[in-house]
Amino acid sequence: MLLGGFNSHVTHHLFPTVSAAHHLALTPIVQAVARKHGLKYTETTFPGVIRAHFRMLRRMGRGPEVRPVPIISAQPAGASA
């Protein structure tokens, strides 16, 4: 399975000791259980995987995201000095 199995990746992580030969058969069962419990199960295509990979590389290349540190007042709200 060189260029396939993108949509059975979750199955691989849920059942790591099960042979990859069985993942395609188990995936519809995993999808049904996810639906039953209201969980989102996202599927993709090979081009979608490539796009997602390059988006991740671009984000990683930008470095860590710097967020302003909130200023926490030592006084309770509404208190005067």
RODO-2510 file (C-alpha; in nm, 4 decimals, decimal comma):
residues 81
     n   res          X          Y          Z
     1     m     0,0000     0,0000     0,0000
     2     l     0,2497     0,2608    -0,1195
     3     l     0,0068     0,5332    -0,2287
     4     g    -0,3063     0,4581    -0,0355
     5     g    -0,4485     0,4065     0,3057
     6     f    -0,4740     0,7784     0,3888
     7     n    -0,8284     0,7278     0,5081
     8     s    -0,7397     0,4265     0,7211
     9     h    -0,4696     0,6099     0,9158
    10     v    -0,6978     0,6461     1,2194
    11     t    -0,7584     0,2711     1,2098
    12     h    -0,3813     0,2172     1,2103
    13     h    -0,3516     0,4208     1,5321
    14     l    -0,6499     0,2549     1,6987
    15     f    -0,5263    -0,0948     1,6122
    16     p    -0,1459    -0,0692     1,5777
    17     t    -0,0883    -0,4439     1,6090
    18     v    -0,3394    -0,5375     1,3367
    19     s    -0,1907    -0,6035     0,9944
    20     a    -0,2329    -0,3211     0,7398
    21     a    -0,4016    -0,5766     0,5141
    22     h    -0,7073    -0,5528     0,7433
    23     h    -0,7210    -0,1725     0,7770
    24     l    -0,9391    -0,1200     0,4696
    25     a    -1,1970    -0,3646     0,6059
    26     l    -1,1891    -0,2087     0,9555
    27     t    -1,2130     0,1540     0,8392
    28     p    -1,5893     0,1503     0,7617
    29     i    -1,6507     0,0080     1,1102
    30     v    -1,4417     0,2857     1,2687
    31     q    -1,6312     0,5449     1,0597
    32     a    -1,9680     0,4043     1,1704
    33     v    -1,8665     0,4107     1,5381
    34     a    -1,7416     0,7699     1,5005
    35     r    -2,0745     0,8717     1,3417
    36     k    -2,2696     0,6928     1,6153
    37     h    -2,0860     0,8949     1,8811
    38     g    -2,1065     1,2250     1,6918
    39     l    -1,7355     1,2398     1,6080
    40     k    -1,6068     1,3960     1,2877
    41     y    -1,4266     1,1510     1,0592
    42     t    -1,2428     1,3383     0,7861
    43     e    -1,1419     1,1687     0,4617
    44     t    -0,8997     1,3048     0,2049
    45     t    -0,7338     1,2340    -0,1287
    46     f    -0,3692     1,2056    -0,2305
    47     p    -0,3610     1,5705    -0,3511
    48     g    -0,5262     1,6714    -0,0226
    49     v    -0,2532     1,4953     0,1741
    50     i     0,0168     1,6714    -0,0285
    51     r    -0,1484     2,0136     0,0241
    52     a    -0,1835     1,9537     0,3982
    53     h     0,1797     1,8455     0,4221
    54     f     0,3060     2,1609     0,2478
    55     r     0,0815     2,3815     0,4668
    56     m     0,2334     2,2174     0,7743
    57     l     0,5882     2,2667     0,6399
    58     r     0,5124     2,6347     0,5678
    59     r     0,3800     2,6845     0,9241
    60     m     0,6844     2,5113     1,0712
    61     g     0,9164     2,7267     0,8581
    62     r     0,7716     3,0463     1,0059
    63     g     0,9001     2,9585     1,3504
    64     p     0,7113     2,9683     1,6776
    65     e     0,4060     3,1865     1,6953
    66     v     0,4666     3,4773     1,9314
    67     r     0,1609     3,5810     2,1277
    68     p     0,1439     3,8830     2,3562
    69     v     0,1524     3,7980     2,7234
    70     p    -0,1620     3,9231     2,9005
    71     i    -0,1001     4,1750     3,1762
    72     i    -0,2492     4,0492     3,4996
    73     s    -0,3385     4,3134     3,7525
    74     a    -0,2476     4,2506     4,1143
    75     q    -0,5708     4,4218     4,2198
    76     p    -0,9149     4,2672     4,1845
    77     a    -1,1343     4,4202     3,9184
    78     g    -1,3134     4,7317     4,0415
    79     a    -1,0720     4,7935     4,3291
    80     s    -0,9086     5,1362     4,3459
    81     a    -0,5522     5,2029     4,4496
***
